Structure formats: structure tokens, C-alpha cells
């Protein structure tokens, strides 16, 4: 696991909570209109159908309550930027839980509505700073909520890709937070200042070892849009394919990020 930065980007917890709820509501509304045939469609996530994917989206919020119900850790030993690098270690548990929930909940719309209600109740019951014993380590609740924007944004995109004609919107604040977290994770994985990665309008980070530029246009520049960046960072699209499709522009000898991606899956 790459070492986390000592200083992490600050996020407004009120805005993050609103973003999580807004993106979850977007998903819930869309799922209510899916037919049994659409729920049975395959996804780009292994053997998951749309039904398993929707069930997994529910766990993004259920996890908050599950961690809040556990004893609070004595001290923090993880930061927000540790989370992206810890997700793959829990993949087996995630897969099993998605299949189980999909089997248990025939009415996914009701399942998501109940999940959203329970999520809000848990947060209302824990307004003060609180540490959670997450799979990435003990971190503040406010930080863990930022990771929920990544889960929701990524899997909203997975749903849109799986169901022809489906266009679930992305909440702007949720998309911004997810983009920034994954951009900062890149800077943690490849520290340095030789390459500038631009993801307008949400993030710009310096990364990759080498000569640091001090003025003017840097010699190595990567630029892409937020959703393409998120797909690259999570392995939904390869660097080669994104460059060939002109979804990424990269200039300079240190602007090839193929060996650094994906950051998480």
C-alpha cells in the first residue's frame, strides 16, 4: 500500500453528506423504472448482473451503519488516501455480499429506500466526530463518507454502461469529490512534480518523479474529463484505449500513466 500523504484535501462534511444522498437518490429513482429483463442484464463487473450491481450500491450506504454499530477504535491509523489502495483486499467479501443481498431482496426499489432511510438515521444519531473501523483502517466518519461518493459515482457509471438508454445523472458535488480523491491518490502512488494531471473543472495534481517545473506550461501534461479519469483510476477503461479514443491528451516523456493505473478496482 502506498504511504498516504500527511496532509489531505479538506472536504465539507455537510456538502459531502448531501452529495451522497443526492447521488443515491438518482440511482434509486432510476432503479424503480427498470424491468426484470433489464435487471438480468450482464455488467462489466465479472458475473454480476444489474441486480447484483444495484444490491452492491446499497452496501455503499449500509457499510456506514455497519461500522457505526461497532465499537469505536481507540485511535486513527488510516487516512482518506489509504482507502483507494485497500479496496481490492476486500473484493471477495464484497462479491459474496452483493449476491446474497440480490437474492434476499426481490424488490430492489424498497431495499434502496430502506437503505437510504437507515443511512440518514445512523448519521443523525452520530453528529459528533467519530472514528470507524473500516477495511482500510480506523478513520473519521467524515472521511469515510467521501469514499462513498467514489462508490456511488463509479457504480452509477457501471449501471449506465450496462443498461442501454439509461442515463442516471451524476450529482456535481459527488462527481467532484470522487474525482479529487482519486486524483490525490495518484499523487500518493507516484509522488513527484514532473507531470501535471488536469481533470477540469475539479482537480489538478502534480505527480511522477523527475524535474519539477516552476513556471509556465509544464513539460509533461495529462488532461481528461472527470468520468474518463474515474474510469481510468478504477480500471473500467485502459490508458491505451482512452488515449486512442482521444479521451485523454498526454504530452511529454513522463506523461504516460499506463503503469500507474488503475489505482483501485
C-alpha positions, 0 to 999 in steps of 0.5 A: 500500500502506498504511504498516504500523504500527511496532509489531505484535501479538506472536504465539507462534511455537510456538502459531502453528506448531501452529495451522497444522498443526492447521488443515491437518490438518482440511482434509486429513482432510476432503479424503480423504472427498470424491468426484470429483463433489464435487471438480468442484464450482464455488467462489466463487473465479472458475473454480476448482473444489474441486480447484483450491481444495484444490491452492491450500491446499497452496501455503499450506504449500509457499510456506514451503519455497519461500522457505526454499530461497532465499537469505536477504535481507540485511535486513527491509523488510516487516512482518506488516501489509504482507502483507494489502495485497500479496496481490492483486499476486500473484493471477495467479501464484497462479491459474496455480499452483493449476491446474497443481498440480490437474492434476499431482496426481490424488490430492489426499489424498497431495499434502496429506500430502506437503505437510504432511510437507515443511512440518514438515521445512523448519521443523525444519531452520530453528529459528533466526530467519530472514528470507524473501523473500516477495511482500510483502517480506523478513520473519521466518519467524515472521511469515510463518507467521501469514499462513498461518493467514489462508490456511488459515482463509479457504480452509477457509471457501471449501471449506465454502461450496462443498461442501454438508454439509461442515463442516471445523472451524476450529482456535481458535488459527488462527481467532484469529490470522487474525482479529487480523491482519486486524483490525490491518490495518484499523487500518493502512488507516484509522488513527484512534480514532473507531470501535471494531471488536469481533470477540469473543472475539479482537480489538478495534481502534480505527480511522477518523479523527475524535474519539477517545473516552476513556471509556465506550461509544464513539460509533461501534461495529462488532461481528461474529463472527470468520468474518463479519469474515474474510469481510468483510476478504477480500471473500467477503461485502459490508458491505451484505449482512452488515449486512442479514443482521444479521451485523454491528451498526454504530452511529454516523456513522463506523461504516460500513466499506463503503469500507474493505473488503475489505482483501485478496482 
